């Protein structure tokens, strides 16, 4: 019984690590498109607001969903956000949030 519990715990930890790495890759891949307008490090004067590097994940998620659902006006972000699933939005939000150490 203890061996099964141990094996199940190890399997869960491995799966969680794989899922985390996959989410990080998904977030990083999506974020690479964002850097073109928002800047890779949100450099002063070279990025279109808002600064998203280090922004809270909830802010980024809420903003992207609002753009996607036409609840937030935009010229281009609504079109971009419509291409993302909820999972994509969560992954990119976590990625940007983690870049600032939040």
C-alpha positions in Angstrom: 0.0 0.0 0.0 2.8 2.4 0.9 4.6 1.6 -2.4 1.4 2.5 -4.4 1.0 5.7 -2.5 4.6 6.6 -3.1 4.4 5.8 -6.8 1.2 7.8 -7.2 2.8 10.8 -5.4 5.8 10.6 -7.7 3.6 10.3 -10.8 1.6 13.3 -9.7 4.7 15.4 -9.1 6.2 14.4 -12.5 2.9 15.2 -14.3 2.6 18.5 -12.5 6.1 19.4 -13.5 5.4 18.5 -17.1 2.2 20.5 -17.1 4.0 23.5 -15.6 6.7 23.3 -18.2 4.1 23.0 -21.0 2.2 26.0 -19.7 5.4 28.0 -19.4 6.3 27.2 -23.0 2.8 28.1 -24.2 2.9 31.4 -22.3 6.4 32.2 -23.6 5.4 31.4 -27.2 2.3 33.7 -27.0 4.3 36.4 -25.2 6.8 36.6 -28.0 4.2 38.2 -30.2 3.3 40.7 -27.5 6.9 42.0 -27.3 6.6 43.6 -30.7 4.3 46.3 -29.4 4.7 46.2 -25.7 8.4 45.8 -25.5 10.5 42.9 -24.2 11.2 44.7 -20.9 8.6 47.5 -21.2 11.4 50.0 -22.0 10.4 53.6 -21.4 9.3 55.3 -24.6 9.5 52.2 -26.8 6.5 50.2 -25.6 2.8 50.7 -26.2 1.0 50.9 -22.8 0.1 49.2 -20.6 3.3 47.8 -19.3 2.6 44.1 -19.1 5.9 42.7 -17.9 5.4 42.0 -14.2 1.7 43.0 -14.3 -0.6 40.9 -12.1 -1.9 37.8 -13.9 -5.5 38.7 -13.0 -5.1 42.1 -14.7 -3.7 40.6 -17.9 -6.3 37.8 -18.0 -9.2 40.2 -17.4 -7.9 42.6 -20.0 -7.4 40.0 -22.7 -10.8 38.5 -22.1 -12.4 41.9 -22.2 -10.7 42.6 -25.5 -11.7 39.2 -26.8 -15.4 39.8 -25.9 -15.5 43.4 -27.2 -16.0 44.7 -23.6 -12.9 46.8 -23.8 -12.4 49.1 -26.8 -9.3 48.6 -29.0 -7.9 49.1 -32.4 -6.0 45.8 -32.6 -6.1 43.9 -29.3 -9.7 42.7 -29.8 -8.6 41.0 -33.1 -5.5 39.5 -31.4 -7.3 38.3 -28.3 -10.1 36.5 -30.3 -7.5 34.0 -31.4 -6.7 32.9 -27.8 -8.4 30.2 -25.7 -8.9 30.7 -21.9 -5.9 28.4 -21.4 -3.8 30.5 -23.8 -4.8 33.7 -21.9 -4.0 32.1 -18.5 -0.6 30.9 -19.7 0.5 34.2 -21.1 -0.8 36.1 -18.0 1.2 33.8 -15.8 4.3 34.2 -17.9 4.2 38.0 -17.9 3.3 38.1 -14.2 6.3 35.9 -13.3 8.7 38.0 -15.4 8.3 40.8 -12.8 8.6 38.5 -9.8 4.9 38.8 -8.8 
